[in-house]
Amino acid sequence: MTHTPRRRPFAAVILFALRVSGIAAETVAVAQSPAQRCIPREQGEHLVRYFLPTIVDTIGRRCRPQLGANAFLQGAERSLLPRLRSEAVGAWPLAKAALPAISPTQLPDFLTDEALQMAAEAVVAAQTAEAIPLGDCAQADRVVAALSPLPSQNMAQLVTVMIEIAGENVEGMPVGICPAPTR
């Protein structure tokens, strides 16, 4: 009997890409259960916020040829990117703090922040491009367009909540958002 790979819906792909920001997680076998590997919500939000410009830019470059002339990703995202980049700057310290928890290997101590940022952004861009099926570009365009009016902090909060909710339902996600303490 032949096993047919399960096609992940676009939302799951986006959540997956955001969740593994900075690592090649699909190639990593995680020995711990997902409940054992999680990052605090605040770190997750900063991780998402820091990598939003890279993710949006990569989705735009990948999907532009697949979309009609009036699609958001045909140019409107270019006005979004400078805002996301400026709002991402302050997210780096907590995003960086989350990297060891989601990395399959120990991060080298000798890397400067600039080198670590460049390496992580390159991995996130490659992961995002690989994770978005060309047939899902219209959905990607609608998601980016719908989120674009929000400040990056709200985008990151929304995506982090979606990751938290979807966490146990998306295959291959090695790291989750730690459950919030009950009140």
C-alpha positions as CSV (number, residue, x, y, z in Angstrom):
1,M,0.0,0.0,0.0
2,T,1.4,3.4,-1.0
3,H,1.4,6.2,1.5
4,T,0.2,9.5,0.1
5,P,1.7,12.5,1.9
6,R,-1.0,14.6,3.6
7,R,-1.2,18.1,2.1
8,R,-1.2,20.7,4.8
9,P,-3.7,23.4,4.5
10,F,-2.2,26.9,4.0
11,A,-3.0,28.0,7.5
12,A,-1.1,25.0,8.9
13,V,1.8,25.8,6.6
14,I,2.0,29.4,7.8
15,L,1.7,28.3,11.5
16,F,4.4,25.7,10.9
17,A,6.7,28.2,9.1
18,L,6.3,30.7,11.9
19,R,6.7,28.1,14.6
20,V,10.0,26.8,13.3
21,S,11.5,30.3,12.6
22,G,15.2,30.0,12.7
23,I,15.6,26.2,12.3
24,A,15.1,23.4,9.8
25,A,12.7,21.6,12.1
26,E,11.1,19.3,9.5
27,T,14.4,17.4,9.4
28,V,14.8,17.1,13.1
29,A,13.5,14.2,15.1
30,V,12.4,15.6,18.5
31,A,12.9,13.2,21.4
32,Q,10.7,15.1,23.8
33,S,6.9,15.4,23.5
34,P,5.5,18.7,22.3
35,A,4.2,19.4,25.8
36,Q,7.8,19.3,27.0
37,R,9.1,21.7,24.4
38,C,7.5,25.1,24.5
39,I,8.4,28.7,24.6
40,P,6.7,31.3,26.7
41,R,3.9,33.2,24.8
42,E,5.8,36.5,25.1
43,Q,8.9,35.0,23.4
44,G,6.7,33.4,20.8
45,E,5.1,36.8,20.0
46,H,8.5,38.5,19.7
47,L,9.8,35.6,17.5
48,V,6.8,36.0,15.2
49,R,7.1,39.8,15.2
50,Y,10.8,39.7,14.5
51,F,10.4,37.4,11.5
52,L,7.2,38.9,10.0
53,P,9.1,41.1,7.5
54,T,11.1,38.1,6.3
55,I,8.1,35.9,6.0
56,V,5.9,38.5,4.2
57,D,8.7,39.5,1.8
58,T,9.4,35.8,1.0
59,I,5.7,35.0,0.5
60,G,5.5,38.0,-1.8
61,R,8.5,37.0,-3.9
62,R,7.3,33.4,-4.1
63,C,3.7,34.2,-4.9
64,R,3.8,37.3,-7.1
65,P,4.1,35.3,-10.4
66,Q,1.0,33.2,-9.4
67,L,-1.3,36.1,-8.6
68,G,-3.4,38.5,-10.6
69,A,-2.5,42.1,-11.1
70,N,-4.8,43.4,-8.3
71,A,-3.5,41.0,-5.6
72,F,-2.1,42.6,-2.4
73,L,1.2,40.9,-2.9
74,Q,1.6,42.5,-6.3
75,G,3.0,45.6,-4.6
76,A,0.8,46.8,-1.7
77,E,2.9,44.7,0.7
78,R,5.9,46.9,-0.2
79,S,4.4,49.7,1.9
80,L,3.8,47.2,4.7
81,L,7.4,45.9,4.8
82,P,9.1,49.1,6.1
83,R,6.7,49.3,8.9
84,L,7.1,45.7,9.9
85,R,10.9,46.1,9.7
86,S,10.9,49.1,12.0
87,E,8.6,47.4,14.5
88,A,10.6,44.2,14.4
89,V,13.8,45.9,15.8
90,G,12.6,45.9,19.4
91,A,11.5,42.3,19.2
92,W,15.0,40.9,18.7
93,P,16.1,40.4,22.3
94,L,13.1,38.1,23.2
95,A,13.1,36.5,19.8
96,K,16.8,35.7,20.3
97,A,16.0,34.3,23.8
98,A,13.6,31.8,22.1
99,L,16.1,30.5,19.5
100,P,17.9,28.0,21.8
101,A,14.6,26.4,22.8
102,I,13.5,25.9,19.2
103,S,16.9,25.1,17.7
104,P,17.8,21.4,17.0
105,T,21.4,22.1,18.0
106,Q,23.2,24.4,20.4
107,L,23.7,27.9,18.9
108,P,27.4,28.8,18.6
109,D,28.5,31.3,21.3
110,F,30.9,33.1,18.9
111,L,28.1,34.4,16.7
112,T,27.4,38.1,16.9
113,D,23.8,39.3,17.1
114,E,24.1,40.5,13.5
115,A,25.5,37.2,12.3
116,L,22.8,35.3,14.2
117,Q,20.1,37.5,12.8
118,M,21.3,37.1,9.2
119,A,21.6,33.4,9.5
120,A,18.2,33.0,11.2
121,E,16.5,35.3,8.6
122,A,18.1,33.2,5.7
123,V,16.7,30.0,7.2
124,V,13.3,31.5,7.8
125,A,13.2,32.8,4.2
126,A,14.2,29.4,2.8
127,Q,11.7,27.5,5.1
128,T,8.9,29.9,4.2
129,A,9.5,29.6,0.5
130,E,9.6,25.8,0.8
131,A,6.5,25.6,3.0
132,I,4.1,27.6,0.7
133,P,2.7,25.5,-2.1
134,L,2.2,27.7,-5.2
135,G,-1.4,26.6,-5.3
136,D,-1.9,28.4,-1.9
137,C,-0.7,31.8,-3.1
138,A,-4.2,33.2,-3.4
139,Q,-4.9,32.3,0.3
140,A,-1.5,33.7,1.3
141,D,-2.4,36.9,-0.4
142,R,-5.7,37.2,1.4
143,V,-4.0,36.4,4.8
144,V,-1.3,39.0,4.4
145,A,-3.9,41.6,3.1
146,A,-6.2,40.9,6.0
147,L,-3.4,41.3,8.6
148,S,-1.7,44.3,7.0
149,P,-3.7,47.0,8.8
150,L,-2.8,45.6,12.2
151,P,0.3,46.8,14.1
152,S,3.0,44.0,14.1
153,Q,2.4,43.5,17.8
154,N,-1.3,42.6,17.1
155,M,-0.3,40.4,14.1
156,A,2.2,38.5,16.3
157,Q,-0.4,38.1,19.1
158,L,-3.0,36.8,16.7
159,V,-0.5,34.4,15.0
160,T,0.8,33.2,18.4
161,V,-2.8,32.5,19.6
162,M,-3.4,30.6,16.3
163,I,-0.2,28.6,16.9
164,E,-1.3,27.9,20.5
165,I,-4.8,26.7,19.4
166,A,-3.5,24.7,16.4
167,G,-0.5,23.3,18.3
168,E,-1.6,19.8,18.8
169,N,-3.3,19.5,15.5
170,V,-0.4,20.3,13.1
171,E,2.0,17.4,12.4
172,G,5.7,17.9,12.7
173,M,5.7,20.9,15.0
174,P,8.5,20.3,17.5
175,V,8.0,23.4,19.7
176,G,4.8,25.0,20.9
177,I,3.7,27.9,22.9
178,C,3.6,27.1,26.6
179,P,0.1,27.1,28.0
180,A,-0.8,30.2,29.9
181,P,-1.2,29.8,33.6
182,T,-4.8,29.4,34.7
183,R,-6.2,32.2,36.7
